[in-house]
Amino acid sequence: MKARITFQDTAKGFSDGLFKTGAYIKNSSISPVIQELINFRVSLMNGCAYCLDMHYKDAIHNNENPQRLYSIGAWRECPYYSAEEQAVLAYAEEVTEMHVKDETFEALQQFYNKQQIADITLAVAMINTWNRLNKAFLTVPGDYKVGQYA
């Protein structure tokens, strides 16, 4: 596999705003565990191999249980996701599909305030953006090192 475009091929500043938004999300009140579950689930939905490789490695580095990652596509049938995580995963899926049901939003409100939900929404939008760029560019997976973009 050969990349169509690498990020080195893009103009200086091309991804600066994306990285700045990523830093905001990373420093938000949303836990790193929730952030990585969002990143991994949405990347799986979008079939982004590069992002799956990256977020699997980042999650494992942060002591995530591999079982929760390899079974995340069937999270509704798994007993090892908390009610909070289930609410976030349902919301992340619906934001990705661009159709958020009232009951899904209401379930999320049991755990998060409006600012936190806004931050979760931004996190979902960002990983969707990265997925689309990496899929369009054919970014080659496998070589990501934890903390490479920190």
Disulfide bonds with the S-S distance in Angstrom:
none
